[in-house]
Amino acid sequence: MKKVVLLFFTVLITTSAFSQGLIGLLGKSQDFFTLLNEEKYQEAYLYFDTTFHAKFSEPDLKQLWTNLNTGLGKFKSADIVSSKTEGDFFVITMEGNFEKDTQNFLFAYNKAEKIVGFYLPGKTNAVAYAKPTYASDTTLYKETEIYVKTPGHELVGILTAPKNAANFPIVVLVHGSGPHDMDETVGPNKPLKDIALGLASQGIASIRYVKRTMIYNAEFYGAFTVKEELVDDAIAAVELAKTIPAANKSQIYLLGHSLGGMLAPRIATLSPDLKGILLLAAPARKMTDLIIEQNNYMYSLSKDTSAATKKQMTSLTTEIQKTRLNTLGKMKPDSSVLGLPASYWIDINNYDQVAVAKSLNKKIFVAQGALDFQVSVADYELWNAALAQNKNAVLKLYPQLNHLMSFQGMKGTSKQYESPASVSEDLVNDIASWIKAK
């Protein structure tokens, strides 16, 4: 049952875990491909640890790259697929994009940042990400690497901007709960990337970045709150948006998905220069209520009405209710409650996102999928009740969208996220129109 209990926190995390040294290794891997593409094999071979030389020589490297170019065409680019730590080693998988096809490359780095393992995995049956049709014209936008920085932290990100344009609006994209890459990757789906490309195709720039919980995961074992998890970096990203030369500094927006949407009103109070906020699949209730609702939903799907299971559900609900913390009392801030520190629950429980949103004098856009089993229509109704009379607010319920804001035929489970489905074009169009509206 543990997987069901933690559904709200874990369902949107990627399968890879990053560490603090990852940023440099990503750049090193990119440089490695650049050297190969420039046929600088001797320089590229220096990336390998000497312990690996007996297994793989410099001529082997040259022959491998020559064969790849012959079979797959000219090399174009390389993108991160996944990363994890294996004992004392960093393991990174990169997808190489060639003219005719793609090829994955697996690197194992030691603590000295030298390659001690190098492997080309064969093709798998896993479904790959598919770029949405509404962003297929790549001549309309360009992507540039940027860094979101706060004291002691540096998060790699992407500025996606319309080509040959100036004075364009810019949107900061904020993830949901859990560790996330910059695209908010879930299986073959990349909702934040879809939104970024879709908006750029319509003349609107965006900033997205790797979430701190993925890069600096070691910092999240003790006491922490949503401030460290999400808020501080979102504020830094807004400040970064102000430095983009061609961006309209009076048209900066923040778009939050799931937990990011829930916290968007708080971020707006700390970033007064924001023109507006967008809340996608944003909880309006307490997280405890959502977790109980999710578990009851999963229980209803199981069709298990046995006395033993009912007793287990009752016990489970009792455990979940313990997260309704507002003060520490005799507890320590790092005391674990349902997998999160007490400090986290107290912070999030003392925050009323609906009341804060209602007090804002900014544009607000609320979007909710009616087939979302994680954040339900009940949350949308609370947002609507609070903001419907606000002339600055636009709220819309999308009948056939799920939590990833993609089209589905029915309300389901996280199994849906294993199939590729782009963020709804109607939603992207509505967001673009709302941003452009005076």
C-alpha positions as CSV (number, residue, x, y, z in Angstrom):
1,M,0.0,0.0,0.0
2,K,3.0,2.3,0.4
3,K,3.0,3.2,-3.3
4,V,-0.6,4.4,-3.0
5,V,0.0,6.4,0.1
6,L,2.8,8.4,-1.5
7,L,1.1,8.7,-4.8
8,F,0.8,12.5,-4.6
9,F,4.5,12.9,-4.0
10,T,6.0,10.2,-6.2
11,V,3.8,9.9,-9.3
12,L,5.5,12.7,-11.1
13,I,9.1,12.0,-10.3
14,T,11.5,10.8,-12.9
15,T,13.3,7.5,-12.6
16,S,16.7,9.1,-12.4
17,A,18.4,10.6,-9.3
18,F,21.0,13.3,-9.7
19,S,23.7,14.5,-7.4
20,Q,25.6,17.8,-6.9
21,G,28.4,16.9,-9.3
22,L,26.0,16.3,-12.2
23,I,26.1,19.7,-13.8
24,G,29.8,19.6,-14.6
25,L,29.5,16.0,-15.9
26,L,26.7,16.9,-18.2
27,G,28.9,19.7,-19.7
28,K,31.9,17.3,-19.9
29,S,29.7,14.7,-21.8
30,Q,28.6,17.4,-24.2
31,D,32.2,18.5,-24.7
32,F,33.2,14.9,-25.4
33,F,30.7,14.7,-28.2
34,T,31.9,18.1,-29.6
35,L,35.5,16.8,-29.8
36,L,34.4,13.6,-31.5
37,N,32.3,15.6,-34.0
38,E,35.4,17.7,-34.7
39,E,37.4,14.5,-35.1
40,K,39.7,15.5,-32.2
41,Y,40.0,11.9,-31.1
42,Q,43.2,12.4,-29.1
43,E,41.6,15.1,-26.9
44,A,38.4,13.1,-26.5
45,Y,40.4,10.1,-25.4
46,L,41.8,12.1,-22.5
47,Y,38.4,12.0,-21.0
48,F,38.9,8.2,-20.2
49,D,40.5,7.0,-17.0
50,T,43.8,5.2,-17.6
51,T,42.3,2.0,-16.1
52,F,39.9,1.9,-19.1
53,H,42.7,2.2,-21.7
54,A,43.4,-1.5,-21.9
55,K,39.7,-2.2,-22.7
56,F,39.2,0.6,-25.3
57,S,42.0,2.3,-27.3
58,E,42.1,5.7,-29.1
59,P,41.9,3.9,-32.5
60,D,38.8,2.0,-31.2
61,L,37.2,5.3,-30.3
62,K,37.9,6.7,-33.8
63,Q,36.6,3.6,-35.5
64,L,33.4,3.6,-33.4
65,W,32.6,7.2,-34.2
66,T,33.4,6.7,-37.9
67,N,31.1,3.7,-38.0
68,L,28.3,5.7,-36.3
69,N,28.6,8.5,-38.8
70,T,28.5,6.0,-41.7
71,G,25.5,4.2,-40.4
72,L,23.5,7.0,-38.7
73,G,24.6,10.1,-40.6
74,K,26.2,13.2,-39.3
75,F,26.0,13.9,-35.6
76,K,23.6,16.8,-34.7
77,S,23.3,17.0,-30.9
78,A,23.1,15.1,-27.6
79,D,20.5,15.3,-24.9
80,I,20.4,13.9,-21.3
81,V,18.2,10.9,-20.9
82,S,18.9,9.8,-17.3
83,S,21.4,9.9,-14.5
84,K,22.0,8.1,-11.3
85,T,24.7,7.4,-8.7
86,E,26.0,3.9,-8.4
87,G,28.2,3.7,-5.3
88,D,31.2,6.0,-6.0
89,F,30.3,6.4,-9.7
90,F,28.0,8.7,-11.7
91,V,26.2,7.0,-14.5
92,I,24.8,9.2,-17.3
93,T,22.8,8.2,-20.3
94,M,22.9,10.6,-23.3
95,E,20.8,10.3,-26.5
96,G,22.9,11.1,-29.5
97,N,20.9,12.6,-32.4
98,F,22.2,11.8,-35.9
99,E,20.8,12.7,-39.3
100,K,19.1,9.3,-39.8
101,D,18.5,7.9,-36.3
102,T,19.4,8.2,-32.6
103,Q,21.8,6.2,-30.4
104,N,22.1,6.2,-26.6
105,F,25.5,6.4,-24.9
106,L,26.1,5.3,-21.3
107,F,28.9,7.0,-19.4
108,A,30.2,5.9,-16.0
109,Y,32.4,8.6,-14.3
110,N,34.5,8.2,-11.2
111,K,35.0,10.9,-8.6
112,A,37.9,12.3,-10.6
113,E,35.3,12.9,-13.4
114,K,37.1,10.5,-15.7
115,I,35.2,7.9,-17.8
116,V,35.6,4.4,-16.4
117,G,32.7,2.9,-18.3
118,F,31.5,3.5,-21.9
119,Y,28.7,1.6,-23.5
120,L,26.2,1.9,-26.4
121,P,22.9,0.3,-25.3
122,G,20.9,-1.4,-28.0
123,K,17.5,-0.1,-29.0
124,T,14.7,-0.9,-26.6
125,N,10.9,-1.1,-27.0
126,A,10.4,1.8,-24.6
127,V,8.2,4.6,-26.1
128,A,10.1,7.8,-26.8
129,Y,9.0,11.4,-26.3
130,A,7.4,12.9,-29.3
131,K,7.5,16.6,-30.0
132,P,4.0,18.0,-30.2
133,T,2.7,18.8,-33.7
134,Y,2.1,22.4,-32.7
135,A,5.8,22.9,-32.1
136,S,7.1,21.0,-35.2
137,D,8.3,24.2,-36.9
138,T,11.7,24.6,-35.3
139,T,12.5,27.7,-37.3
140,L,10.1,29.6,-35.0
141,Y,12.1,29.3,-31.8
142,K,15.6,28.6,-30.4
143,E,16.8,27.1,-27.1
144,T,19.7,28.4,-25.1
145,E,21.3,27.0,-22.0
146,I,20.9,29.1,-18.9
147,Y,21.6,28.7,-15.1
148,V,19.3,29.6,-12.2
149,K,21.4,30.5,-9.3
150,T,20.8,30.9,-5.6
151,P,23.5,30.9,-2.8
152,G,25.2,27.5,-2.9
153,H,23.1,26.2,-5.8
154,E,23.3,26.3,-9.6
155,L,20.5,24.7,-11.7
156,V,21.0,24.2,-15.4
157,G,18.0,25.3,-17.5
158,I,16.8,26.2,-20.9
159,L,15.6,29.6,-22.3
160,T,13.2,28.8,-25.1
161,A,12.6,32.0,-27.1
162,P,11.0,33.0,-30.4
163,K,13.5,33.6,-33.2
164,N,14.0,37.1,-34.7
165,A,11.7,38.7,-32.1
166,A,12.0,41.3,-29.5
167,N,9.9,42.7,-26.6
168,F,8.3,39.3,-26.1
169,P,6.5,38.0,-22.9
170,I,8.4,35.5,-20.8
171,V,7.1,32.7,-18.6
172,V,8.9,30.9,-15.7
173,L,7.8,27.2,-15.6
174,V,7.6,25.6,-12.2
175,H,7.4,21.9,-11.5
176,G,5.2,19.7,-9.4
177,S,6.3,17.8,-6.3
178,G,9.3,15.4,-6.2
179,P,12.6,15.5,-8.0
180,H,12.2,16.7,-11.6
181,D,14.3,17.4,-14.7
182,M,13.7,20.6,-16.5
183,D,11.0,19.1,-18.7
184,E,9.1,17.5,-15.8
185,T,9.6,14.1,-17.6
186,V,7.2,11.4,-16.8
187,G,7.8,8.3,-18.9
188,P,7.7,9.5,-22.5
189,N,5.9,12.7,-21.5
190,K,7.5,16.1,-21.0
191,P,4.8,18.5,-20.1
192,L,7.0,21.6,-19.4
193,K,8.9,21.1,-22.6
194,D,5.6,20.8,-24.6
195,I,4.4,24.1,-23.1
196,A,7.8,25.8,-23.6
197,L,7.9,24.9,-27.3
198,G,4.3,25.6,-27.9
199,L,4.5,29.1,-26.4
200,A,7.7,29.9,-28.2
201,S,6.0,28.9,-31.5
202,Q,3.5,31.7,-30.7
203,G,6.0,34.4,-29.8
204,I,6.3,33.8,-26.0
205,A,9.6,32.9,-24.3
206,S,10.0,30.7,-21.2
207,I,12.6,29.5,-18.7
208,R,12.6,26.0,-17.3
209,Y,15.2,24.4,-15.2
210,V,16.2,21.3,-13.3
211,K,14.6,21.1,-9.9
212,R,16.8,21.5,-6.8
213,T,15.6,18.2,-5.3
214,M,17.1,16.4,-8.3
215,I,20.5,18.0,-8.3
216,Y,21.0,18.6,-4.6
217,N,19.0,15.6,-3.3
218,A,21.4,15.1,-0.3
219,E,20.0,18.3,1.2
220,F,16.5,16.9,1.5
221,Y,17.0,14.3,4.2
222,G,16.6,16.5,7.2
223,A,14.3,19.4,8.0
224,F,13.2,21.5,5.0
225,T,10.1,23.2,3.6
226,V,8.7,24.2,0.2
227,K,10.9,27.3,0.4
228,E,14.0,25.2,-0.2
229,E,12.3,22.6,-2.4
230,L,10.7,25.0,-4.9
231,V,10.0,28.7,-3.9
232,D,13.6,30.1,-3.7
233,D,14.6,28.8,-7.1
234,A,11.3,30.0,-8.7
235,I,12.0,33.5,-7.4
236,A,15.6,33.3,-8.8
237,A,14.2,32.2,-12.2
238,V,11.9,35.3,-12.2
239,E,14.9,37.5,-11.5
240,L,16.8,35.8,-14.3
241,A,13.9,36.5,-16.6
242,K,14.4,40.2,-16.0
243,T,17.9,40.0,-17.4
244,I,16.9,38.5,-20.8
245,P,17.7,41.3,-23.2
246,A,14.8,40.9,-25.7
247,A,12.2,40.1,-23.1
248,N,9.5,42.6,-22.1
249,K,10.2,43.2,-18.4
250,S,6.6,44.2,-17.8
251,Q,5.3,40.9,-19.2
252,I,6.9,38.3,-16.9
253,Y,4.6,35.4,-15.9
254,L,4.9,32.3,-13.7
255,L,3.3,29.0,-14.6
256,G,3.1,26.4,-12.0
257,H,2.0,22.8,-12.4
258,S,0.5,20.8,-9.6
259,L,2.5,21.7,-6.4
260,G,4.1,24.5,-8.5
261,G,0.6,25.9,-9.2
262,M,-0.4,25.6,-5.5
263,L,2.7,27.7,-4.6
264,A,2.3,30.2,-7.4
265,P,0.3,32.7,-5.3
266,R,3.0,32.6,-2.6
267,I,5.7,33.1,-5.2
268,A,3.8,36.0,-6.6
269,T,3.8,37.8,-3.2
270,L,7.6,37.5,-3.2
271,S,8.0,38.5,-6.8
272,P,6.0,41.7,-7.1
273,D,7.1,42.3,-10.7
274,L,5.2,39.3,-12.0
275,K,2.4,40.4,-14.4
276,G,0.4,37.2,-13.7
277,I,0.4,33.6,-12.6
278,L,-0.9,30.4,-14.3
279,L,-2.1,27.5,-12.1
280,L,-2.3,24.2,-13.9
281,A,-3.8,21.2,-12.0
282,A,-3.2,23.2,-8.8
283,P,-4.5,21.9,-5.4
284,A,-6.8,24.2,-3.6
285,R,-7.2,21.9,-0.6
286,K,-4.7,20.7,2.0
287,M,-2.3,18.0,0.8
288,T,-3.7,15.6,3.4
289,D,-7.1,15.8,1.8
290,L,-5.7,15.1,-1.6
291,I,-3.8,12.1,-0.4
292,I,-6.8,10.6,1.3
293,E,-8.9,11.2,-1.8
294,Q,-6.3,9.6,-4.0
295,N,-6.1,6.5,-1.8
296,N,-9.9,6.2,-1.7
297,Y,-10.0,6.4,-5.5
298,M,-7.3,3.7,-5.9
299,Y,-9.2,1.6,-3.3
300,S,-12.4,1.9,-5.3
301,L,-10.6,0.8,-8.5
302,S,-9.3,-2.3,-6.7
303,K,-12.8,-3.7,-6.2
304,D,-11.5,-5.3,-3.0
305,T,-14.2,-5.2,-0.4
306,S,-12.7,-7.7,2.0
307,A,-12.7,-6.9,5.7
308,A,-8.9,-7.2,5.8
309,T,-8.5,-4.5,3.1
310,K,-11.1,-2.2,4.7
311,K,-9.2,-2.5,8.0
312,Q,-6.0,-1.7,6.2
313,M,-7.5,1.4,4.5
314,T,-8.8,2.6,7.9
315,S,-5.4,2.2,9.4
316,L,-3.9,4.0,6.4
317,T,-6.2,6.9,6.7
318,T,-5.3,7.2,10.4
319,E,-1.7,7.5,9.4
320,I,-2.4,10.1,6.7
321,Q,-4.3,12.2,9.2
322,K,-1.1,12.6,11.2
323,T,0.1,15.0,8.5
324,R,-2.4,17.7,9.7
325,L,0.4,19.5,11.6
326,N,0.3,23.2,12.3
327,T,2.9,23.4,15.1
328,L,5.8,21.3,16.2
329,G,4.7,20.7,19.8
330,K,7.2,18.2,21.2
331,M,8.3,17.1,17.7
332,K,11.6,17.9,16.1
333,P,11.6,19.7,12.7
334,D,13.2,16.7,11.0
335,S,10.7,14.2,12.4
336,S,9.5,12.1,9.6
337,V,5.7,12.1,9.0
338,L,4.5,10.0,6.0
339,G,8.0,10.3,4.5
340,L,8.4,14.1,4.9
341,P,9.7,16.2,7.8
342,A,7.4,17.8,10.2
343,S,8.7,21.2,9.1
344,Y,7.4,20.6,5.6
345,W,3.9,19.7,6.8
346,I,3.7,22.7,9.1
347,D,4.8,25.1,6.4
348,I,2.4,23.8,3.8
349,N,-0.6,23.4,6.2
350,N,-0.2,27.0,7.4
351,Y,-0.4,28.3,3.8
352,D,-3.8,29.1,2.3
353,Q,-3.2,29.3,-1.4
354,V,-6.8,30.2,-2.2
355,A,-6.8,33.2,0.2
356,V,-3.5,34.4,-1.0
357,A,-4.6,34.1,-4.7
358,K,-7.7,36.0,-3.9
359,S,-5.7,38.9,-2.4
360,L,-3.4,39.3,-5.4
361,N,-3.8,42.2,-7.8
362,K,-2.4,40.3,-10.7
363,K,-3.7,38.3,-13.7
364,I,-4.6,34.8,-12.8
365,F,-5.3,31.8,-15.1
366,V,-6.5,28.6,-13.6
367,A,-6.7,25.4,-15.8
368,Q,-7.9,22.0,-14.6
369,G,-8.5,18.6,-16.3
370,A,-11.7,16.9,-15.4
371,L,-10.0,13.5,-15.8
372,D,-7.3,14.3,-13.3
373,F,-7.2,11.6,-10.5
374,Q,-4.5,13.4,-8.5
375,V,-6.0,16.9,-8.3
376,S,-9.7,16.6,-8.8
377,V,-12.5,18.9,-10.0
378,A,-13.2,19.6,-6.3
379,D,-10.1,21.7,-6.3
380,Y,-11.2,23.6,-9.4
381,E,-14.5,24.3,-7.8
382,L,-12.8,25.9,-4.8
383,W,-10.7,28.1,-7.1
384,N,-13.7,29.0,-9.1
385,A,-15.7,29.9,-6.0
386,A,-12.9,32.2,-4.8
387,L,-11.9,33.8,-8.1
388,A,-15.0,33.7,-10.4
389,Q,-15.9,37.4,-9.6
390,N,-12.3,38.5,-10.0
391,K,-12.0,40.5,-13.2
392,N,-8.3,39.6,-13.5
393,A,-9.0,35.9,-13.3
394,V,-9.8,33.4,-16.0
395,L,-10.7,29.8,-15.0
396,K,-11.3,26.9,-17.4
397,L,-12.2,23.2,-16.9
398,Y,-11.0,21.0,-19.7
399,P,-13.3,17.9,-19.8
400,Q,-10.9,15.4,-21.3
401,L,-7.5,16.3,-19.8
402,N,-5.6,14.5,-17.1
403,H,-3.0,15.7,-14.5
404,L,-0.3,16.1,-17.2
405,M,-2.8,18.3,-19.1
406,S,-3.0,15.9,-22.0
407,F,-6.0,14.3,-23.7
408,Q,-7.4,11.1,-22.2
409,G,-10.5,9.1,-23.0
410,M,-11.3,8.3,-19.3
411,K,-10.2,9.0,-15.7
412,G,-7.5,6.4,-15.0
413,T,-4.3,5.8,-13.0
414,S,-0.6,6.6,-13.4
415,K,-0.5,3.8,-16.0
416,Q,-1.6,6.6,-18.4
417,Y,1.7,8.3,-18.0
418,E,3.5,5.4,-19.7
419,S,2.0,6.3,-23.1
420,P,3.1,9.5,-24.9
421,A,0.5,12.3,-25.0
422,S,1.4,15.9,-25.6
423,V,0.0,18.8,-23.5
424,S,-3.3,19.8,-25.1
425,E,-3.0,22.2,-28.0
426,D,-6.2,23.9,-26.9
427,L,-4.7,24.6,-23.5
428,V,-1.4,26.0,-25.1
429,N,-3.5,28.2,-27.4
430,D,-5.6,29.4,-24.4
431,I,-2.5,30.2,-22.4
432,A,-0.9,32.1,-25.3
433,S,-4.1,34.1,-25.9
434,W,-4.4,34.9,-22.2
435,I,-0.8,36.2,-22.0
436,K,-1.2,38.3,-25.1
437,A,-4.5,39.8,-24.1
438,K,-4.3,43.4,-22.9
